[in-house]
Amino acid sequence: MTVQDSRRGHMEPAERRPRRRRLGFAALALAGVVTLAACSQAANGASKESPASDSKPGSEVDADSGKNGPAAVTVSPATDGKDVIPGEPLTVKPSDGKLASVAVTAGDGKTLDGSLSSDGTSWTSSHATGYGTTYTLKAQLAASDGKKTTRTSSFTTLSKDEIFVGTYNVNKGATVGVALPVSIVFNKAIHDKAAVERKLSVTSSPAVEGAWSWMKDRDGKDRVDYRPKEYWKPGTKVKLRMDLAGVKNGDLVGTQKREIDFTIGKSVVSTVDVVKKTMTVAENGKVVKTLPVSTGKETFETWNGTMVVLSKVPTIRMNSATVGIFGPEAYDLGAVKWDVQLTPSGTYAHAAPWNEGKFGKVNASHGCIGLSTANAKWFYDRVNYGDPVTVVKSTDTVAVNNGYGAWNVDWESWKKGSALA
C-alpha cells in the first residue's frame, strides 16, 4: 500500500514554520483520521521531505556607517560579516559603551520592533527578520567616555533563493528505535558535498563506529544518512550537530546551526519469513512472539531486506488507484486498522481481516504484511519509530532511499558513499 505523501519523521519546515517541529517525527495520524493510501510494493525509493529554514546566529556583520567616533554596532545572525541570515530574531550589540536606542525599518516602511537589555549591551527584535529584505538600522550609542553617537546602516537578509537548508528526521529529546539512521534531505542541490559533510557530525555515548553516505531521495533531492556499523545499543545517547551557517555551496549559503539530542530505546527487532509466513518479534534479544502473516503474492512480492518503522496510524484508507492498480486487482478499503508504515512507497504491516484463514498459509497481499486484527494491534502497540523489520526469502531488495534502507548496504560500500572517503 502506498500512502499518498507520507513523511519520514521529524522534519523541518521550509521557510521557517516554527520548526517543523513537525518534529514529532513521524507525522502520526490522529485517531479517527482516515488517510488515503494503497497497499503496494511499487515505486522503490525513499520518502520526501520539505526543508526547513531553521537557522541560528552565525558570525556578526559590522553595521558601522563610517561616521566619526569609535563606537560601532554589530548585527547578527550573519554568515560572513556581510550576509544576514533571515528567519531569526535580530540582535544588535555595541562594540563599546551601551545602546541608548535602536530602530530597524524594512524597505516597505514597517518597523522591526524589539527591546533593549536592562544593561543596554544588546537589543533583540521581538520577531524574526524576513527573507531578501533590506533593513535600515539606526542606533544611538553612549560610549564609555559619555559621548553619544548615532550609527545608521543598511543590510539585506539572504533571500530564499540564496540559501540551502536540510530537513532532519529526529526530534530533539526523542526516543527512537535501534535501527534509525540520522537522515538529512536538502532543499537545494548540494554541489560541494564535502564542505557540507565536514559541518555535520553525529556523536554518541557509548561511542560507536559510524559513517555518512550520500544518495538521492525519492524525489531527486540530495540526501545524506548517518548510520552506525551495527544497530544502536539501547540506552545510547546520540547528538546530531549541524553547523551549516555560512557554509558555501556554490552560490548558496547555509543557515542552520543545530544540536539535536536523542536517545535509543529498547531493542525491538522483527523478522518476516515469506516462505514460513511468520513474523518473529524479539525484544532486547529475546523472542517474545511469533505471528502468522500473509505477505505479497506473486508479482506483488513484499520487499526483501531491512526496513525501518516510519510511522504508525490507527486507521487508513487503502485505494489501489493511488499506486496504479486497476482491473481485477483493484481495491478500495476504507478503514484499514493498526497500520505500521515501513516504506514511503507503501509497504505496511496492518490488519487484514479479509485474509482471515490465510495467515501462516497463503501469501495473498499486494506487498504489505497482513496480520489478524488482534495480532496487528499487538504489533502496532509494540513497535516504534526507528525499529527494524527484516523480510527474508523474498525477491527484490528494498532500495536504500525507500525509507531507511541503509541496513541493506554492506558496511564497506556504505563508507564509500561519504564525500570525505
Buried (B, 14 or more C-beta within 10 A) or exposed (E): BBBEEBBBBBBBBBBBBEBBBBBEBBBBBEEEEBBBBBBBBBBBBBBBBBBBBBBBBBBBBBBBBEEEBBBBBBBBBBBEEEBBBBBBBBBBBBBBBBBBEBBBBBEEEEEBEBEBEEEBEBBBBEEBBBBEBEBEBBBBBBBEEEEEBBBBBEBBBBEBEBBBBBBBBBBBEBBBBBBBBBBBBBBBEBBBBEBBBEBBBBEBEEEBEBBBBBBBBBBEBBBBBBBBEEBBEBEBEBBBBBBBBBBBBEEBBBBBBBEBBBBBBEBBBBBBBBEBBBBBBBBEEEEEBBBBBBBBBEEBBBBBBBBBBBBBBBBBBBBBEBBEBEEEEEBEBEEBBBBBBBBBBBBBBBBBEEBEEBBBEEBBBBBBBBBBBEBBBBBBEBBBBBBBBBBEEBEEBBBBBBBBBBBBBEEEEBBEBBBEE
